[in-house]
Amino acid sequence: MRDDSRTDMGDGASATGRAAMSRRGAIGLGVGAAAAFGLTACGSGSGDSGSGSGSGGDQAEAGKPGKPSRPAKPIGDGSTAYTGKQPNQPEKPRPLEPGETPPQFVVFSWDGAGEVGNGLFPRFLKLAEEHDARMTFFLSGLYLLPESKKRLYRPPNNNVGASDIGYLTDGHIKETLKYVRQAWLEGHEIGTHFNGHFCAGTGTVGNWTPAQWQSEIDQAKSFVTKWRTNTGWNDLPPLPFDYEKELVGGRTPCLLGQDNLLPTAKKLGWRYDASSPGGRQMWPDKKMGIWDLPLQQIPFPGHSFEVLSMDYNILANQSKNSTKAPAHNYPGWRKQATEAYLSGFKRAYESNRAPFYIGNHFEQWNGGIYMDAVEEALKGMAGKKDVRLVSFRQFVDWLDVQKPEVLAKLRGLQVGQQPTGGWKSFLGGASSDSRTDAEKD
């Protein structure tokens, strides 16, 4: 029986609901907008901010946790630097053996990834460290551009300097640099959430052409790789990675515009895209040669419909887009959100082992209950047999070494479907062609 109170899965949000959250009023958090199959909004321990100038940053001993593996070699104006292979990575992936049970991959990702003074970026870095988890941070390039320089941003189909998310204060830009730096050194992925987050009107990203996506990506990379030039700050260490090589995937604002993004992403050599507007808990396939990794429909306790695996979508179904609903609702909603994530995890873990993707924002909506929910969910998943908490990049590293016929069999399993005869039987057959997709390419 359909529950008509739902606001996800294509039902959309009303104009009044969308107006309830001001993108600029909630600095760096964005606003939910109706995408084809889901509503989304977009966002925004303690790190060593280090010291130094454009010529370096710290030159710590190789191999120490959270430190570069070699002295920094500045790139461009010194905003970024090559510091060697990324630390704290998992073992080199290998193909599944015949009859082997697939790992249960879980990817926690963060849209925007700006630190706006609420302490959420370091909170979740600390949580990840405590549970040996890696995550993907989809950095909005605009979060490294001072508002005084906003006319450097020329968004497609919008006015110069326009943005539907707020520019950060100088202090918050510095905090964001600090935690992005720490995140990469601790093994997390830095992807992109592009820049101005336009989800409605004539300037929406849903209407952008491949050439306009190219412009947006070029600008996002420029704001990351030229923050020294744009800020004049020479007393902060560089970001310890080559962003041209680091950037292999992203998520579009409000899950809009993937069709026209993909040709550009392919040209740039991206390996995955997380922008598809709603998927199911099944093993992924490629679009235009790029892994398509959509947020997923998961059980929503107390309802007959499912909800998209992102904090804002849960909020939209609980408080109808209000981020400050009456507080007496919070305990029940927190529990419901936590159970939604854990139900989605359990369904995959106990059946087809499809990877599970969770999208978040560094937000404090409804008293911060969604941050508490995702923390409790992660704790409930970590440490279980075969569970790997990884970044999107690490997950596609694994996908790329699997045999095509094994992935094809996995894709044949429906949501919640257990393999016939168990994993040993289901994946026990040998193949006449043992080459991986990468080898065939």
C-alpha positions in Angstrom: 0.0 0.0 0.0 1.4 3.4 -1.0 2.1 5.9 1.8 1.2 9.2 0.1 3.1 11.2 2.7 6.4 10.5 1.1 8.4 13.3 -0.5 11.2 11.3 -2.1 11.3 9.0 -5.1 10.2 11.6 -7.5 7.3 13.1 -5.6 9.4 16.2 -5.1 9.2 19.0 -2.7 6.9 22.0 -2.8 8.1 25.4 -3.6 7.2 26.4 -0.1 9.2 23.6 1.2 12.2 24.5 -0.9 12.0 28.0 0.3 12.1 26.9 3.9 15.8 26.5 3.7 17.9 29.4 2.4 21.0 28.2 0.7 22.9 31.2 1.7 21.3 31.4 5.1 22.6 27.9 5.9 26.2 28.6 5.0 27.7 25.8 2.9 24.7 23.5 3.4 22.6 24.1 0.3 19.0 23.3 0.0 17.1 20.3 -1.1 15.7 20.3 -4.6 13.5 17.8 -6.4 15.7 15.5 -8.6 14.2 12.9 -10.9 14.2 10.2 -8.2 15.3 11.8 -5.0 15.6 15.0 -3.0 19.1 16.1 -2.1 20.8 19.0 -0.4 24.5 19.7 -0.3 26.8 20.6 2.4 28.3 23.3 3.7 40.1 14.5 14.7 41.9 17.5 15.2 44.2 18.1 12.3 47.8 19.3 12.1 47.6 22.5 10.2 51.3 22.6 10.0 53.4 25.5 9.0 55.6 26.6 6.1 55.3 28.4 2.8 54.7 27.7 -0.8 57.9 25.8 -0.9 56.9 23.1 1.3 54.9 22.3 4.4 56.0 19.6 6.8 58.6 17.2 5.7 57.9 14.4 8.1 59.4 11.0 8.2 58.1 8.6 5.6 55.6 6.0 6.7 54.3 7.8 9.8 50.5 7.8 10.1 49.0 11.0 8.7 52.2 12.3 7.3 53.5 12.7 3.8 55.8 9.9 2.5 58.4 12.4 1.3 59.2 16.1 1.3 56.6 18.2 -0.5 57.4 19.1 -4.1 55.3 22.3 -4.9 52.9 22.3 -7.8 52.0 25.6 -9.5 51.8 28.4 -7.0 52.4 26.0 -4.1 48.7 25.5 -3.2 49.2 21.8 -3.8 52.3 19.6 -3.7 53.4 16.2 -4.6 54.2 14.3 -1.4 54.4 10.7 -2.7 52.0 7.9 -2.6 48.9 8.5 -0.5 49.3 7.1 3.0 47.0 4.8 4.8 45.6 2.8 1.9 44.3 -0.8 1.9 46.2 -3.7 0.5 46.4 -3.9 -3.2 43.0 -5.4 -4.4 42.9 -8.8 -5.9 40.3 -10.8 -7.9 37.8 -12.9 -5.9 38.8 -16.5 -5.8 36.3 -19.1 -7.1 33.6 -19.6 -4.5 34.8 -16.7 -2.3 32.2 -14.5 -0.5 32.4 -10.9 -1.7 33.3 -8.2 0.8 30.5 -5.9 2.0 31.7 -2.5 0.9 30.2 0.6 2.5 31.0 4.1 1.3 30.3 7.1 3.5 30.5 10.3 1.4 30.2 14.0 2.2 28.8 16.6 -0.1 30.5 20.0 0.1 33.1 19.0 2.7 33.5 22.5 4.1 34.2 23.1 7.8 31.9 26.0 8.9 32.8 26.1 12.6 30.5 23.3 13.8 33.3 20.8 14.3 31.8 18.1 12.1 34.7 17.6 9.7 37.1 16.7 12.5 34.4 14.7 14.3 34.0 12.4 11.4 37.7 12.2 10.7 38.2 11.0 14.3 35.3 8.5 14.0 36.9 7.1 10.8 40.2 6.8 12.5 38.7 4.9 15.4 37.0 2.4 13.1 39.6 2.0 10.4 37.2 3.6 7.9 38.0 5.6 4.8 35.5 8.0 3.2 35.0 10.3 0.2 34.9 14.0 0.6 33.3 15.8 -2.3 34.9 19.2 -1.9 33.1 22.2 -3.3 35.8 24.2 -5.0 34.0 27.5 -4.1 34.8 26.7 -0.4 38.4 27.6 -1.0 37.6 31.0 -2.8 37.2 34.1 -0.6 34.0 36.0 -1.2 36.1 39.1 -2.0 37.3 37.2 -5.1 33.9 35.8 -6.1 34.0 37.5 -9.5 36.7 34.9 -10.4 33.8 32.4 -10.6 31.9 32.4 -13.9 29.2 29.8 -13.5 27.5 28.6 -16.6 24.1 30.2 -17.3 24.4 32.3 -14.1 25.7 35.7 -13.2 29.4 36.2 -12.5 30.1 35.3 -8.9 26.6 33.9 -8.3 26.3 30.8 -6.0 23.4 29.0 -4.4 25.6 28.1 -1.5 27.3 30.6 0.6 31.0 31.6 0.3 32.9 30.7 3.5 34.6 33.2 5.8 38.3 33.4 5.7 38.5 31.5 9.0 36.4 28.7 7.7 38.4 28.5 4.5 41.5 28.0 6.6 39.7 25.3 8.6 38.6 23.6 5.5 42.1 23.6 4.1 43.3 22.1 7.4 40.9 19.2 7.4 41.1 18.5 3.7 44.8 18.2 4.1 44.4 15.9 7.1 41.7 13.8 5.4 44.0 13.0 2.4 46.9 12.1 4.7 44.7 9.8 6.6 43.7 7.9 3.5 40.4 9.5 2.5 39.5 10.5 -1.0 39.0 14.1 -2.2 36.5 14.2 -5.0 34.5 17.2 -6.2 31.0 18.6 -5.6 31.7 21.3 -8.3 31.0 24.9 -7.3 27.8 27.0 -7.1 25.2 24.3 -6.5 22.5 25.5 -8.9 19.5 23.2 -8.7 16.6 25.3 -10.1 15.7 28.0 -12.7 17.3 28.5 -16.0 20.8 28.2 -14.5 20.3 24.7 -13.1 23.1 22.2 -13.6 20.4 20.0 -15.0 20.6 22.0 -18.2 24.4 22.4 -18.6 26.1 21.1 -21.7 29.2 19.0 -21.7 31.3 22.1 -22.5 29.7 23.9 -19.6 30.5 21.0 -17.2 34.1 21.3 -18.5 34.2 24.9 -17.5 32.7 24.2 -14.1 35.2 21.4 -13.4 38.2 23.5 -14.7 37.1 26.3 -12.3 36.6 23.9 -9.3 40.1 22.5 -9.9 41.5 26.0 -10.2 40.0 27.1 -6.9 41.7 24.1 -5.2 45.0 24.4 -6.9 45.3 28.2 -6.7 44.0 29.0 -3.3 47.4 30.7 -2.4 47.1 33.1 -5.3 43.4 33.8 -4.5 43.9 34.3 -0.8 47.4 35.7 -0.5 48.1 33.3 2.4 51.7 32.0 2.2 52.0 30.9 5.8 49.9 27.7 5.5 51.1 24.3 4.2 50.0 23.1 0.8 47.4 20.5 0.2 49.6 17.4 -0.1 48.4 16.0 -3.4 48.3 16.6 -7.1 44.6 17.4 -7.6 44.8 16.8 -11.3 45.6 13.1 -10.6 43.6 12.8 -7.3 40.3 13.9 -8.8 38.7 10.8 -10.4 35.0 11.3 -9.6 32.3 13.5 -8.1 28.7 14.1 -7.3 26.6 16.8 -9.0 24.4 19.2 -7.0 21.0 17.6 -6.4 21.9 14.6 -8.5 21.2 16.6 -11.6 22.9 16.7 -15.0 24.7 13.3 -15.2 23.9 12.7 -18.8 25.8 15.7 -20.0 28.5 15.4 -17.4 29.5 11.9 -18.4 31.0 12.8 -21.8 33.2 15.4 -20.1 34.1 13.0 -17.2 35.1 10.4 -19.7 37.3 12.8 -21.6 39.0 13.8 -18.3 39.6 10.1 -17.4 37.3 10.0 -14.4 36.7 6.5 -13.1 33.3 6.9 -11.5 30.4 9.2 -11.0 28.1 9.3 -8.0 25.4 11.6 -9.5 22.8 9.2 -10.7 19.4 10.2 -9.3 18.6 7.2 -7.2 19.6 3.6 -7.5 18.8 0.2 -5.9 20.9 -2.0 -3.7 22.5 -4.0 -6.5 26.0 -4.4 -7.9 27.0 -1.5 -10.2 27.6 -1.3 -13.9 29.3 1.4 -16.1 27.8 4.2 -18.1 30.0 5.4 -21.0 32.8 3.4 -19.5 32.5 5.1 -16.1 31.3 3.3 -12.9 27.8 4.5 -12.1 27.5 4.6 -8.3 24.1 6.1 -7.3 22.7 6.7 -3.9 20.3 3.9 -3.2 16.7 3.3 -2.1 16.7 1.7 1.4 14.0 0.6 3.8 12.4 3.4 5.8 11.2 2.1 9.1 7.5 2.7 9.7 6.7 3.3 6.1 5.8 1.2 3.1 8.1 3.1 0.8 11.8 3.4 0.6 14.0 6.5 1.1 17.2 7.6 -0.7 20.3 6.9 1.4 21.1 10.5 2.2 20.6 12.6 5.3 18.5 15.3 3.5 16.1 12.8 2.0 15.4 11.4 5.4 14.8 14.9 6.7 12.5 15.7 3.9 10.3 12.8 4.8 10.4 13.6 8.5 10.1 17.4 8.8 9.0 18.4 5.2 12.2 20.4 4.5 12.2 22.2 7.9 15.6 22.0 9.5 14.4 23.2 12.9 11.2 21.2 13.5 9.8 20.9 17.1 12.5 19.2 19.2 10.1 16.7 20.8 10.4 14.8 17.4 14.1 14.4 17.5 14.6 11.2 19.5 12.2 9.3 17.3 13.5 10.7 14.1 17.1 10.0 15.1 16.2 6.4 15.8 14.3 6.1 12.5 17.3 7.5 10.5 19.7 5.2 12.3 17.5 2.2 11.6 17.1 3.2 8.0 20.9 3.1 7.4 21.3 -0.1 9.4 18.4 -1.8 7.6 19.9 -1.0 4.2 23.2 -2.3 5.4 21.7 -5.5 6.8 19.7 -6.2 3.6 22.8 -6.1 1.5 25.1 -7.8 4.0 22.8 -10.8 4.5 21.9 -11.2 0.8 23.6 -10.1 -2.4 26.4 -8.1 -0.7 25.8 -5.1 -3.0 27.9 -2.1 -2.0 26.1 0.4 0.2 26.5 4.1 -0.4 25.5 6.8 2.2 25.5 10.5 1.4 25.8 13.2 4.0 26.4 16.9 4.7 28.2 18.6 7.5 25.0 19.9 8.9 23.1 20.3 12.2 19.6 20.0 10.9 17.0 19.2 13.5 19.4 19.4 16.3 22.1 17.4 14.6 20.1 14.1 14.7 21.3 13.0 11.2 24.9 13.3 12.2 24.2 11.2 15.3 22.4 8.7 13.1 25.2 8.3 10.6 27.7 7.9 13.5 25.7 5.2 15.1 25.2 3.5 11.8 28.9 3.4 11.1 29.6 2.0 14.5 27.0 -0.7 13.9 28.7 -1.7 10.6 32.4 -1.5 11.5 34.2 -4.5 12.6 31.8 -7.1 11.2 33.2 -10.0 9.2 33.9 -9.1 5.5 32.9 -5.4 6.0 35.1 -2.8 4.4 34.5 0.9 5.0 36.1 2.5 1.9 36.1 5.5 -0.3 34.6 5.4 -3.8 38.0 5.4 -5.3 39.1 2.4 -3.3 35.9 0.6 -4.2 36.4 1.1 -8.0 40.0 0.0 -7.5 38.5 -3.3 -6.3 35.9 -3.4 -9.1 38.6 -2.9 -11.8 40.5 -6.0 -10.9 37.5 -8.4 -10.8 36.8 -10.8 -13.6 34.0 -9.5 -15.9 32.0 -12.8 -15.6 32.1 -12.6 -11.8 30.8 -9.0 -11.8 28.1 -10.1 -14.3 26.9 -12.8 -11.9 26.9 -10.4 -9.0 24.9 -7.9 -11.1 22.3 -10.6 -11.7 21.4 -10.7 -8.0 18.3 -8.6 -7.2 17.8 -6.4 -4.1 17.8 -8.7 -1.1 18.4 -11.8 -3.2 20.7 -14.4 -1.7 23.0 -16.4 -4.1 21.5 -19.7 -5.0 23.3 -22.5 -3.1 25.4 -20.0 -1.2 28.5 -18.1 -2.3 30.7 -21.1 -2.6 28.4 -22.6 -5.2 27.3 -19.4 -6.8 30.8 -18.1 -7.6 32.5 -21.5 -7.7 32.6 -21.9 -11.4 35.9 -21.4 -13.2 35.9 -19.2 -16.3 37.6 -19.7 -19.6 38.6 -16.1 -19.7 40.3 -15.0 -16.5 41.2 -11.5 -17.7 39.9 -8.5 -15.8 38.1 -5.5 -17.5 41.4 -3.5 -17.1 43.3 -6.2 -18.9 40.8 -6.4 -21.7 41.0 -2.6 -22.2 
